[in-house]
Amino acid sequence: MLDIIYSDEYIVLCIKPVGIDSEDLMPQLLSDELGGDFFPVHRLDLNVGGLMVYARTREAAAELSEEIRLGAFIKEYVALVHGTPPKEDTLRDLLWKDSAKNKVYVVNRRRSGVKLALLEYTRRSEGETSLVEILLHTGRSHQIRVQFSSRGYPIVGDHKYGSRDERTAPCLFAHRLTFHFNGVCRTFEAPLPDWASERMPKED
């Protein structure tokens, strides 16, 4: 049974489990559970879980896709990384994807297929592993994973990009979405996974 955060006649917000394809299998699972058609407008890596929005009509999909095109669709994540990165930073890189290997690399010059990747983060805990909150400005393939790994802070459990611990999936989670829909700005949050909530500082 899927974890549904919000649902109406136009959109549904749900948590995509790790190991489920976000563009093909998730719409089918939503249809099996709620009935009707579901249209993906963004994606998450197969081995990354978290909050996603799906459109229930083609018109809603077009409106959400336009938000993404305009850069007004805000995605925020939490991640557990090896080491202690600076307290906060903006990461800007050029990324190139080797489609044959399904792996992304930081490169130092523009060439065919190279795309700009930009994110901001704030470290919320520190130690051998550190919790970071991430504001994603561009949605490149494997972006968060490769940008942190390239600086010596691979995401815990991300064996493709340098982690060597025993976890079977990256400790990366899509936590919050903010977007305009039907003229209203909406923000939705998903409960944090245990590895994040136990490290998040308590508010006074």
N, C-alpha and C positions, 0 to 999 in steps of 0.2 A: 504494500500500500504506500502510495506516494505521500510525502509531507507537503501539503498544500498550505501556503501562507495566506493567499488571497485569491478569490475568484469572483468574476462577474460575467456578464454576457459578452464582454469584449476581450478581456485579458485574464490570464491566470499566472500567479507567482508561485513557484514551487522550488523545492530543493532537489537538484539533480544529484543522485548518488554517484559515488566513485564507481567507475567501471561501466557506466551507461553512456552510450553515444547521445550527445545533446541534440543532434540535428535529425536523426532518423528514428532511433528507438524511443527517445523521450516523448515526441509527439504521439507515437503509437500507444505508449503506456498511458498518457493523459487521456487519449481518446477511449481506451479500454475502461478507464476509471470514471471519467466524467461524461463521455459521449461527445460527438461532434468532431470537428476538425481543429487542429492546432498547428500554427505556423511559427517556426523558429525565426527569430530576428537577430540573435547573437549566439555565441557558442562558448562552451567550456571544453577544455581538454578531456579526453576520455578518463584519465586517472585523476581528475580534479573534481571535487564536488562543490556545491554551493547554490546560491539563489539565482534563478533564471526567470525571465518573463517570456511567455508565449502568447501570441495573438490568437483569438478565436474566430476572427474574420479577416478577410484579405484587406479590408479597409483599415482595420486596426494594425495589421502588419505593416502596411504602407506608412501609417503615421509614426509608428515606432522606428521604422527603418530611416525615416527622414530625421528623427531626433538623433539617431546614430550618425548619419551623414553630416549633420550640422555640429557635431561634437557636444550635443546637449544631453547625451545619455551617459550618466555618471556611474561608474562601476568601482566599488571599493572592496578590498580583499584583506584577509589576515593571512600571515604566513609565519612559520617557525623556521628560522635559518640557523645554520651552524655558525658559531662565533658571535662576536658582538660588533655589528656595524655602527657607524656614527649615529648619533641621536636622531638626526633627520637629514634628508638629502633629496635632491632631484637627480634622477638617473636619466641620462640622454645618450642613446647609442644608435648606431646603424646596424641593423640586423639583416642577415641573409639566411634563407632556409634551403637546406639540401633536402629536396623532396624525396630523393631516393632513400635517404637514411632517416627521413622524418626527424631531422635535428636542425636546430637554429644556432647560428654563430654570430658573435659580435665582429664586425669588420671595420676597418679604418678608412675606407673610401667608398664613394658611391660607384655602383656598377649595376648591371641589369639585375633586377629582382631585389635590390637592397631597399629597405624601408626604415624610416625614422621611428624609434621607439622612445616613449617618454612616460615617466611615472614619478610620483612623489611618495615618500614614505616617512613614517615616524616610528622609532623604536619604542616599544612599551615595556619591555623587560630585557635583561641582559644576563650573560653567563656563557656556558659552553654552547647553549642554544638561546636564541633571542626571538621574542615575538615582535613582529612589525605589522603596522597597519599601512595599507597601500592604497593610494588614489591613482587609478589608471587613466592616463590621458590618451593613449593609443592602444588598440586591441590587436597587437601582433601575435602570431602563433608562438606559443611558449615564452612570451615576452618576459613575464615576471621571473620565471625560472632561470632563463639564461642571463638576464641582467644582474641578478644577485649572484649567481654562480661565477660570472666573469670577474667579480670583485672579491672573490674568495669567501663568499657566504652562501653556499648552495642550500637550497631548501631541504630540510630534513625529510628523508624518504624519497628524494628525487634522484634515483640512481642514474638516470640518463644524463644528468647535469652535475655529477660530482659527489653526491651523498653516498656514504658507505655504511649507513646504519641499517638496522634490521627492519625498519618499517617497509611496508609493501606499496605505499603510495605517497606522493608528495603531501606534506603538511601545508597545503594551500587551499583556501576556502573563500568563495565569493560570498561576502557578508552583507553587502548593502547595495541597492540600486535606487537611483534617483532619475526621474524623467518626467516630461510633460506629456499628458494624455488628455484629450478632450478639454484642453484649455486649463488644466489643473496640474500643478507640479506635485508629484507624489514621491515619497520615499518609503521603501520597504526594507525591512531587516530580517535576517534569519538568525536563529539562535546559534551562538558560537559552538564549534566542536569542543570536546573536552580538552584537547591539547592546547587550545587557545584560551578558553575560559579560565583554566587553572593558572594561567600566567598573566592574565589581564589584571592590571592594578585595580584595586577596589576604589570606587568613588567615595569621597567623604560625605 
